[in-house]
Amino acid sequence: MNKWSRYVQSPRFLEISRKYYFPAPDTYPLIRRYLGVTGEMQILDVGCGTGFFTRLLAEGLSRGKVYGLDIDGEHIAAAREIGRRQGLAGRVEFIQGDALSLPFEDGAFDLVASCTFFNVVKNPRAAMGEMLRVVRDGGVVASLDSMTLGNQTWHRGYYPELPWLARLEELEKKIWRMYQAIYPLAGVAVGLPTSEIPHFFAASGLKKVRVHALGRVFSLSNAILSPEERQEYITALYLDGLEKLNNYLKLPQSKDYLTREEVDEYAGLLMQKRDYLLSEEDENIIWEWYGGANLLTVGDVVKKK
Ligand SMILES: C[S@@+](CC[C@H](N)C(=O)[O-])C[C@H]1O[C@@H](n2cnc3c(N)ncnc32)[C@H](O)[C@@H]1O
């Protein structure tokens, strides 16, 4: 079972989470600067998902090209569609393939990058081996990864007493346990924790390994969000919650974890929360929020002659 898009992060979730949970758009030029992205580079984004990071890199190019590669066909289909809609067709190309056997020539790229990929790939060393093979001598390998600091960076919010919210959270915990039991990857890292990535880069032979930290924060109560953005976020998360659960319910073993009544109750409560958030009058008061940082690790490639 290797369906990231079906059981862990759907195309809808990847797009919405990258838009809202990532460092703010003001930092994108900074990310490109740290990576040395210029005019006509050839770039590869490994484990590209729906291509959010691929597009971010492509925005820095005038004539070069960014290839995005992912093993999940559903993500690649979404990536192609979004790239086309955004008029990036000439600058990005998406390929379904395995990072452990990259379909590219040795030394084909100036920069080989990835975003929250080493956290999830089953064999990070083999993936790095392939990334090093396809990057040219003098090129760069980079990885952008998420860091959180647990309860220092998350607050459940100052909701009023809402009995349905407590019940929703109870059911969410139950559902989460089912996800983890059926698809252990859903519990995040089978690959490397972000804190290990700088050492991993150096141990893989990359030179002058450097790290840059980029902060991020998200809350629906944050007045920097427009009403349209609030609505987009609330609706997307609602639909994603339902669709993901439905994907799991198609698996026979789901019956061991949840009754039909609980599923129906959950669907009703999820809708109630969506409607509550959409109609909430004082949207600047709850402050359920979380923050964190993203670590950009960069290393230079020096190949032995
Ligand atoms: C956490 S998602 C990140 C997606 C994207 N980089 C982003 O940040 O929006 C990890 C991605 O790695 C992909 N992946 C995992 N193992 C892979 C492999 N062996 N080859 C290619 N892609 C892989 C998954 O399909 C998934 O889309």
The ligand as an SDF file (V2000), in Angstrom:
LIG
                    3D

 27 29  0  0  0  0  0  0  0  0999 V2000
    5.1150   14.9550    2.8680 C   0  0  0  0  0  0  0  0  0  0  0  0
    4.8350   14.7510    1.1470 S   0  0  0  0  0  0  0  0  0  0  0  0
    5.6460   16.1920    0.5250 C   0  0  0  0  0  0  0  0  0  0  0  0
    5.1780   16.6360   -0.8220 C   0  0  0  0  0  0  0  0  0  0  0  0
    5.7900   17.9360   -1.3380 C   0  0  0  0  0  0  0  0  0  0  0  0
    7.2340   17.8760   -1.3920 N   0  0  0  0  0  0  0  0  0  0  0  0
    5.3590   19.1000   -0.4770 C   0  0  0  0  0  0  0  0  0  0  0  0
    6.0730   19.4260    0.4890 O   0  0  0  0  0  0  0  0  0  0  0  0
    4.2890   19.6730   -0.7350 O   0  0  0  0  0  0  0  0  0  0  0  0
    5.9990   13.4730    0.7470 C   0  0  0  0  0  0  0  0  0  0  0  0
    5.9080   13.0060   -0.7170 C   0  0  0  0  0  0  0  0  0  0  0  0
    6.9520   12.0650   -0.9460 O   0  0  0  0  0  0  0  0  0  0  0  0
    6.4640   11.1100   -1.8670 C   0  0  0  0  0  0  0  0  0  0  0  0
    7.3180    9.9110   -1.8200 N   0  0  0  0  0  0  0  0  0  0  0  0
    7.5000    9.0540   -0.7730 C   0  0  0  0  0  0  0  0  0  0  0  0
    8.3540    8.0720   -1.1500 N   0  0  0  0  0  0  0  0  0  0  0  0
    8.7210    8.3290   -2.4320 C   0  0  0  0  0  0  0  0  0  0  0  0
    9.5850    7.6700   -3.3650 C   0  0  0  0  0  0  0  0  0  0  0  0
   10.2430    6.5510   -3.0410 N   0  0  0  0  0  0  0  0  0  0  0  0
    9.7350    8.2060   -4.5920 N   0  0  0  0  0  0  0  0  0  0  0  0
    9.0750    9.3480   -4.9310 C   0  0  0  0  0  0  0  0  0  0  0  0
    8.2400    9.9990   -4.1050 N   0  0  0  0  0  0  0  0  0  0  0  0
    8.0620    9.5040   -2.8660 C   0  0  0  0  0  0  0  0  0  0  0  0
    5.0330   10.8720   -1.4240 C   0  0  0  0  0  0  0  0  0  0  0  0
    4.2480   10.2850   -2.4500 O   0  0  0  0  0  0  0  0  0  0  0  0
    4.5920   12.2970   -1.0570 C   0  0  0  0  0  0  0  0  0  0  0  0
    3.9570   12.9570   -2.1230 O   0  0  0  0  0  0  0  0  0  0  0  0
  1  2  1  0
  2  3  1  0
  2 10  1  0
  3  4  1  0
  4  5  1  0
  5  6  1  0
  5  7  1  0
  7  8  2  0
  7  9  1  0
 10 11  1  0
 11 12  1  0
 11 26  1  0
 12 13  1  0
 13 14  1  0
 13 24  1  0
 14 15  1  0
 14 23  1  0
 15 16  2  0
 16 17  1  0
 17 18  1  0
 17 23  2  0
 18 19  1  0
 18 20  2  0
 20 21  1  0
 21 22  2  0
 22 23  1  0
 24 25  1  0
 24 26  1  0
 26 27  1  0
M  CHG  2   2   1   9  -1
M  END
$$$$
